[in-house]
Amino acid sequence: MYFLTMVILIVFFVSAAVYFFQTRMLLNEAQEKAFRLTRILAYTSLNAILTEDYVTIQLLIDSMNDGKDILAVTILDTNGVVIASNLPENRGRKLTDLLTLQALETDHLIQQKSIEPGEEDIWDTAVPIFILDKRIATARIKYSVADTYKGLLSTIAGIGGIAIILAAGLSYHISRTISKPIAQVVELADEYGKGNLNASVDIQREDEIGHLVETLNKLSERLKSLIEEKIANENLIVIGEFGSYIIHDLKNPLSGIHLLADGLHRRLPEDSPLKKYSTEILLASQRLEDFTRRTLDIARSARLNKSSVNINELIRNAVSEIQYRAEDIQIEEDSQLPEILADYQLLYMAFKNLLTNAVEATTNHDRITISSGISEESVFIKVKDSGQGIPNDRLTTIFRPFFSMKDGGHGLGLAMVKK
């Protein structure tokens, strides 16, 4: 409506300006035409007036009365008596109106506007006829520009109407292209308010609305990430609380079970049918003890014991501990790497878990590459394996506690690495 109103106002003012200037131009053209015709009439009728050849004069007048805009063509004598006219009722009549009197008194061209009521667009052009500086008659042409003005007004009104119709259609199209995406954005915001952060709108635009939709879609991804991180942190808190109970209730019994199972396993002969059961008990107790240890590692205080750490040395120590489980581990270390201030034990534990994940994700024919270096004033360690990798949809969840993609995995290794 705003756009349409603006277009209507613009069309109105432009049309008014065009009408004003165009009417002035048309009036000038009409006056020039009347002036030329009146001079022609005065020049061609001179001899006929002198010889009183009224038939010729009348033929001249009739030949000029060829347009709707010409209302009257008249020749007056010096007393204002009509010698000839295209209006039979005026022939021989003496005219005494103000325009006639002014036309008889002037010795040069005169153009006058009608002062009669209701004749606002009527003009009168008068040219005196002389012979040897003696005035013998006056040629007059009365004409109207009303029809010309009406035609101009109709043309402008038609063009303005077409412009308004086109503007209405364009306004509707523009409003739809703006209001529909805005409605979609509002609906998307409502979905976010309801907790549906998976909702999104696919609007490919380069304007402000397109940027708004893109920002909202990114916001939903960020919100999901924050919520997942919050859930992970809450899980870590739960693990911490749960770990305190494990310390008192599970650590000592599990150690006892593991020692007893190991002693039983050693005492049984190799050909004993109970050997496989003791093996299962030993492995199960080992898994439980490992699970307990990992959980306690995560629940342990994050208080750092910082010291100067040589990253390359840390890598070599961790690889030497895990290398028996992998065939092909390559180290690409930066010999110029400076020492950093860090907690050696925690960093070693995190790196060892990353390396363990890489080993468990590969087969005997796969390769594990470990590299170190400096990037933008930061020291980095990269662990890369040629295994099958992690699906994209799982990348945001692999650091959650108890989330694992491996059979028999506890889902605590990467959670501890992140902590």
VMD Tcl script that draws the C-alpha trace (Angstrom):
set ca {
  {0.00 0.00 0.00}
  {2.87 2.36 0.76}
  {4.52 1.69 -2.59}
  {1.20 2.01 -4.46}
  {0.36 5.26 -2.66}
  {3.76 6.68 -3.54}
  {3.28 5.70 -7.19}
  {-0.20 7.28 -7.28}
  {1.16 10.53 -5.81}
  {4.06 10.56 -8.24}
  {1.74 9.86 -11.18}
  {-0.61 12.62 -10.00}
  {2.08 15.28 -9.66}
  {3.85 14.26 -12.87}
  {0.51 14.24 -14.73}
  {-0.38 17.67 -13.34}
  {3.01 19.05 -14.38}
  {2.74 17.48 -17.84}
  {-0.82 18.78 -18.25}
  {0.23 22.29 -17.20}
  {3.24 22.55 -19.52}
  {1.56 20.66 -22.35}
  {-1.51 22.93 -22.31}
  {0.74 25.97 -22.53}
  {2.56 24.41 -25.48}
  {-0.70 23.47 -27.20}
  {-2.08 26.96 -26.62}
  {1.04 28.49 -28.18}
  {0.70 26.17 -31.16}
  {-3.00 27.05 -31.55}
  {-2.21 30.76 -31.33}
  {0.53 30.45 -33.94}
  {-1.86 28.56 -36.25}
  {-4.62 31.15 -35.77}
  {-2.17 33.98 -36.35}
  {-0.92 32.44 -39.62}
  {-4.47 31.77 -40.87}
  {-5.62 35.28 -39.95}
  {-2.69 36.89 -41.78}
  {-3.34 34.70 -44.82}
  {-7.00 35.71 -44.76}
  {-6.09 39.39 -44.47}
  {-3.55 39.22 -47.31}
  {-5.67 37.18 -49.75}
  {-8.88 39.14 -49.16}
  {-7.31 42.61 -49.72}
  {-8.10 42.88 -53.46}
  {-11.56 41.33 -53.02}
  {-12.40 43.96 -50.38}
  {-11.24 46.77 -52.62}
  {-13.37 45.48 -55.51}
  {-16.20 44.53 -53.16}
  {-16.03 40.98 -54.46}
  {-17.87 39.41 -51.53}
  {-18.26 36.06 -53.26}
  {-14.48 35.59 -53.38}
  {-14.19 36.73 -49.78}
  {-16.79 34.20 -48.73}
  {-15.01 31.42 -50.61}
  {-11.77 32.30 -48.83}
  {-13.52 32.18 -45.47}
  {-15.21 28.88 -46.24}
  {-11.87 27.34 -47.25}
  {-10.39 28.19 -43.86}
  {-13.26 26.78 -41.87}
  {-11.88 23.24 -42.04}
  {-11.30 22.36 -38.38}
  {-13.42 21.82 -35.31}
  {-11.24 24.22 -33.40}
  {-12.16 27.13 -35.79}
  {-15.42 28.57 -34.44}
  {-15.75 31.72 -36.55}
  {-13.93 33.37 -39.47}
  {-14.99 36.98 -39.96}
  {-14.00 40.11 -41.90}
  {-15.22 43.43 -40.46}
  {-15.21 46.90 -41.99}
  {-13.85 49.84 -40.05}
  {-17.19 50.34 -38.29}
  {-17.44 46.76 -37.02}
  {-19.98 45.60 -39.61}
  {-19.51 41.98 -40.74}
  {-18.58 41.96 -44.44}
  {-18.25 38.18 -44.63}
  {-18.41 35.29 -42.14}
  {-18.76 31.53 -42.00}
  {-21.76 32.20 -39.74}
  {-24.63 33.39 -41.98}
  {-26.48 35.02 -39.05}
  {-23.59 37.44 -38.50}
  {-23.34 38.73 -42.11}
  {-24.22 42.47 -42.28}
  {-24.44 42.64 -38.51}
  {-22.59 45.28 -36.55}
  {-20.64 43.81 -33.65}
  {-20.22 45.96 -30.57}
  {-18.74 43.51 -28.04}
  {-15.59 44.42 -26.12}
  {-13.31 42.07 -28.14}
  {-14.54 43.65 -31.40}
  {-14.01 47.16 -30.12}
  {-10.46 46.32 -28.98}
  {-9.74 44.65 -32.34}
  {-10.93 47.75 -34.26}
  {-8.86 50.13 -32.16}
  {-5.49 48.37 -32.50}
  {-3.22 48.77 -35.50}
  {-1.36 45.49 -35.01}
  {-2.00 41.82 -34.32}
  {-4.04 41.16 -31.22}
  {-4.95 37.88 -29.52}
  {-7.63 38.02 -26.88}
  {-9.23 35.44 -24.62}
  {-13.00 35.32 -24.50}
  {-14.47 36.99 -21.44}
  {-17.93 35.54 -21.94}
  {-19.18 33.21 -19.18}
  {-18.70 29.50 -20.00}
  {-16.19 30.21 -22.79}
  {-12.97 29.77 -20.81}
  {-10.98 28.18 -23.66}
  {-12.15 30.52 -26.49}
  {-9.59 32.85 -28.11}
  {-9.89 35.57 -30.75}
  {-7.13 36.63 -33.17}
  {-7.51 39.90 -35.13}
  {-5.27 41.31 -37.91}
  {-5.93 44.80 -39.38}
  {-6.03 45.12 -43.20}
  {-4.35 48.24 -44.62}
  {-3.97 49.79 -48.07}
  {-1.50 52.67 -48.31}
  {-1.54 53.15 -44.52}
  {-5.29 53.31 -44.59}
  {-7.24 50.72 -42.65}
  {-10.02 49.27 -44.72}
  {-11.03 46.16 -42.71}
  {-10.16 43.66 -39.94}
  {-9.74 39.89 -40.31}
  {-10.70 37.82 -37.27}
  {-10.60 34.14 -36.41}
  {-12.26 32.78 -33.29}
  {-11.00 29.39 -32.16}
  {-11.23 26.97 -29.24}
  {-8.64 24.75 -27.55}
  {-11.13 22.92 -25.31}
  {-11.19 19.74 -27.41}
  {-7.38 19.72 -27.54}
  {-7.25 20.04 -23.77}
  {-9.79 17.25 -23.36}
  {-7.78 14.98 -25.64}
  {-4.62 15.73 -23.69}
  {-6.42 15.12 -20.40}
  {-7.77 11.79 -21.67}
  {-4.31 10.73 -22.82}
  {-2.69 11.65 -19.50}
  {-5.52 9.96 -17.58}
  {-5.09 6.81 -19.67}
  {-1.34 6.70 -19.19}
  {-1.76 7.42 -15.48}
  {-4.37 4.69 -15.15}
  {-2.10 2.16 -16.85}
  {0.79 3.25 -14.62}
  {-1.35 2.81 -11.49}
  {-2.54 -0.64 -12.62}
  {1.04 -1.71 -13.32}
  {2.13 -0.22 -9.99}
  {-0.65 -2.14 -8.22}
  {0.51 -5.39 -9.79}
  {4.13 -4.61 -9.03}
  {3.23 -3.61 -5.46}
  {1.44 -6.91 -4.94}
  {4.40 -8.82 -6.35}
  {6.90 -6.90 -4.21}
  {4.76 -7.27 -1.09}
  {4.49 -10.99 -1.69}
  {8.23 -11.36 -2.21}
  {8.78 -9.50 1.07}
  {5.87 -10.61 3.27}
  {6.03 -14.31 2.38}
  {9.71 -14.72 3.40}
  {9.04 -12.64 6.53}
  {6.13 -14.94 7.39}
  {8.44 -17.92 6.90}
  {11.03 -16.29 9.16}
  {8.37 -15.66 11.85}
  {7.23 -19.27 11.57}
  {10.85 -20.40 11.85}
  {11.30 -18.28 14.99}
  {8.13 -19.85 16.43}
  {9.57 -23.30 15.78}
  {12.76 -22.32 17.57}
  {10.63 -21.05 20.46}
  {8.93 -24.44 20.65}
  {12.33 -26.12 20.86}
  {12.44 -27.46 17.29}
  {15.98 -26.41 16.45}
  {16.06 -28.73 13.43}
  {13.65 -26.43 11.58}
  {15.13 -24.35 8.76}
  {14.05 -22.24 5.80}
  {15.68 -22.53 2.39}
  {15.56 -18.99 0.94}
  {18.25 -18.14 -1.58}
  {18.35 -14.34 -1.58}
  {21.14 -11.78 -1.48}
  {19.17 -9.08 0.33}
  {18.59 -8.37 4.04}
  {15.92 -11.10 4.33}
  {18.28 -13.67 2.85}
  {20.98 -12.65 5.33}
  {18.43 -12.82 8.17}
  {17.37 -16.36 7.22}
  {21.01 -17.42 6.89}
  {21.74 -15.96 10.33}
  {18.74 -17.74 11.86}
  {19.80 -21.06 10.35}
  {23.30 -20.56 11.74}
  {21.78 -19.57 15.07}
  {19.85 -22.84 15.25}
  {23.04 -24.78 14.58}
  {24.83 -22.78 17.26}
  {21.97 -23.31 19.72}
  {22.01 -27.04 19.06}
  {25.74 -27.08 19.63}
  {25.39 -25.14 22.90}
  {22.59 -27.38 24.10}
  {24.59 -30.49 23.26}
  {27.58 -29.02 25.04}
  {25.41 -28.25 28.05}
  {24.08 -31.79 28.06}
  {27.64 -33.09 27.84}
  {28.69 -30.89 30.76}
  {25.70 -32.07 32.76}
  {26.67 -35.64 31.95}
  {30.18 -34.90 33.20}
  {28.71 -33.57 36.43}
  {26.61 -36.71 36.76}
  {29.74 -38.76 36.08}
  {31.59 -36.82 38.77}
  {28.85 -37.49 41.30}
  {28.61 -41.07 40.18}
  {32.39 -41.41 40.39}
  {32.44 -40.56 44.10}
  {30.20 -43.54 44.76}
  {32.37 -45.75 42.54}
  {35.47 -44.81 44.54}
  {33.97 -46.13 47.79}
  {31.75 -48.94 46.55}
  {33.37 -50.44 43.43}
  {37.10 -49.82 43.40}
  {38.15 -52.15 46.19}
  {35.65 -54.97 45.40}
  {36.64 -54.90 41.71}
  {40.32 -55.05 42.57}
  {39.64 -58.00 44.83}
  {37.59 -59.79 42.18}
  {40.28 -59.20 39.60}
  {43.06 -60.53 41.89}
  {41.05 -63.59 42.89}
  {40.11 -64.28 39.26}
  {43.74 -63.93 38.22}
  {44.86 -66.28 41.00}
  {42.20 -68.81 40.08}
  {43.12 -68.59 36.42}
  {46.79 -69.28 37.17}
  {46.05 -72.28 39.40}
  {43.78 -74.07 36.92}
  {45.49 -76.50 34.52}
  {45.47 -75.56 30.86}
  {43.31 -78.58 30.00}
  {40.75 -77.85 32.69}
  {37.17 -77.25 31.39}
  {36.92 -74.41 33.95}
  {39.79 -72.55 32.32}
  {37.56 -70.73 29.84}
  {35.20 -69.60 32.61}
  {38.05 -68.18 34.64}
  {39.25 -66.41 31.53}
  {35.83 -64.82 30.99}
  {35.69 -63.76 34.67}
  {39.17 -62.28 34.41}
  {38.37 -60.35 31.21}
  {35.03 -59.13 32.59}
  {36.66 -57.91 35.81}
  {39.39 -56.25 33.75}
  {36.75 -54.43 31.66}
  {34.91 -53.29 34.77}
  {38.12 -52.09 36.36}
  {39.05 -50.25 33.14}
  {35.57 -48.68 32.98}
  {35.88 -47.56 36.59}
  {39.33 -46.10 36.00}
  {38.20 -44.15 32.92}
  {35.18 -42.82 34.75}
  {37.35 -41.70 37.65}
  {39.75 -40.02 35.22}
  {36.90 -37.89 33.90}
  {35.51 -37.18 37.35}
  {38.92 -36.22 38.65}
  {39.55 -32.56 39.41}
  {40.75 -30.45 36.46}
  {43.41 -28.85 38.59}
  {46.52 -28.49 36.48}
  {50.06 -29.30 37.51}
  {51.96 -27.27 34.93}
  {55.55 -27.85 33.91}
  {57.73 -27.48 30.82}
  {56.70 -30.17 28.32}
  {58.53 -31.35 25.21}
  {55.73 -32.33 22.81}
  {57.92 -34.49 20.59}
  {59.14 -36.47 23.60}
  {55.55 -36.89 24.83}
  {54.55 -38.26 21.40}
  {57.39 -40.78 21.36}
  {56.58 -42.00 24.90}
  {52.89 -42.48 24.10}
  {53.64 -44.26 20.81}
  {56.11 -46.62 22.49}
  {53.36 -47.66 24.95}
  {50.72 -48.31 22.28}
  {52.88 -49.41 19.32}
  {52.54 -53.14 20.07}
  {48.86 -52.86 19.04}
  {49.55 -51.32 15.59}
  {51.83 -52.25 12.72}
  {52.31 -48.92 10.94}
  {52.67 -45.77 13.06}
  {54.62 -42.89 11.52}
  {55.83 -39.84 13.44}
  {56.37 -36.55 11.61}
  {57.71 -34.22 14.28}
  {58.97 -30.67 14.00}
  {62.49 -30.64 15.41}
  {62.27 -26.87 16.00}
  {59.21 -27.22 18.21}
  {59.61 -25.23 21.46}
  {58.65 -26.58 24.85}
  {55.26 -25.52 26.22}
  {53.85 -25.02 29.72}
  {51.28 -27.77 30.35}
  {50.18 -30.62 32.64}
  {52.24 -33.52 31.31}
  {50.11 -36.31 32.81}
  {46.76 -34.94 31.61}
  {48.16 -34.12 28.16}
  {49.73 -37.57 27.95}
  {46.43 -39.20 28.97}
  {44.50 -37.19 26.34}
  {46.99 -37.95 23.59}
  {47.12 -41.63 24.48}
  {43.31 -41.84 24.21}
  {43.40 -40.21 20.78}
  {46.07 -42.67 19.70}
  {44.09 -45.59 21.13}
  {41.02 -44.49 19.18}
  {43.09 -44.38 16.00}
  {44.47 -47.87 16.62}
  {40.99 -49.27 17.30}
  {39.63 -47.62 14.13}
  {42.22 -49.21 11.84}
  {43.18 -52.65 10.65}
  {46.63 -54.16 10.18}
  {46.85 -52.70 6.67}
  {45.97 -49.14 7.69}
  {48.41 -46.41 8.61}
  {48.49 -44.00 11.56}
  {50.35 -40.71 11.15}
  {51.25 -38.43 14.06}
  {52.58 -34.95 13.32}
  {53.51 -31.92 15.36}
  {54.22 -28.33 14.40}
  {53.46 -24.63 14.91}
  {50.48 -22.80 13.41}
  {49.71 -19.14 14.18}
  {51.86 -19.13 17.33}
  {50.20 -22.33 18.61}
  {51.65 -25.81 18.94}
  {49.53 -28.56 17.40}
  {49.47 -32.36 17.45}
  {47.61 -34.23 14.69}
  {46.62 -37.88 14.83}
  {45.47 -39.18 11.45}
  {44.50 -42.71 10.48}
  {43.41 -44.27 7.18}
  {40.44 -46.10 8.69}
  {36.84 -45.73 7.60}
  {36.38 -42.48 9.53}
  {33.41 -41.01 11.41}
  {30.05 -40.20 9.72}
  {29.33 -36.46 9.49}
  {26.14 -36.75 11.51}
  {28.11 -38.22 14.45}
  {30.85 -35.61 14.60}
  {28.92 -33.44 17.07}
  {28.15 -36.31 19.45}
  {31.41 -38.28 19.67}
  {32.57 -36.24 22.69}
  {29.47 -37.03 24.74}
  {30.12 -39.30 27.72}
  {28.93 -42.90 27.21}
  {28.52 -42.36 23.45}
  {30.46 -44.98 21.52}
  {30.41 -46.35 17.97}
  {32.51 -49.38 18.89}
  {31.28 -52.72 20.11}
  {32.17 -53.00 23.78}
  {33.26 -49.35 23.97}
  {32.44 -47.30 27.06}
  {32.19 -43.94 25.31}
  {34.47 -42.26 27.85}
  {37.78 -41.89 25.96}
  {36.98 -38.84 23.85}
  {34.89 -37.32 26.66}
  {38.01 -37.45 28.83}
  {40.14 -36.01 25.99}
  {37.83 -33.02 25.66}
  {37.73 -32.48 29.44}
}
mol new
graphics top color blue
foreach p $ca { graphics top sphere $p radius 0.5 }
foreach p [lrange $ca 0 end-1] q [lrange $ca 1 end] { graphics top cylinder $p $q radius 0.2 }
display resetview
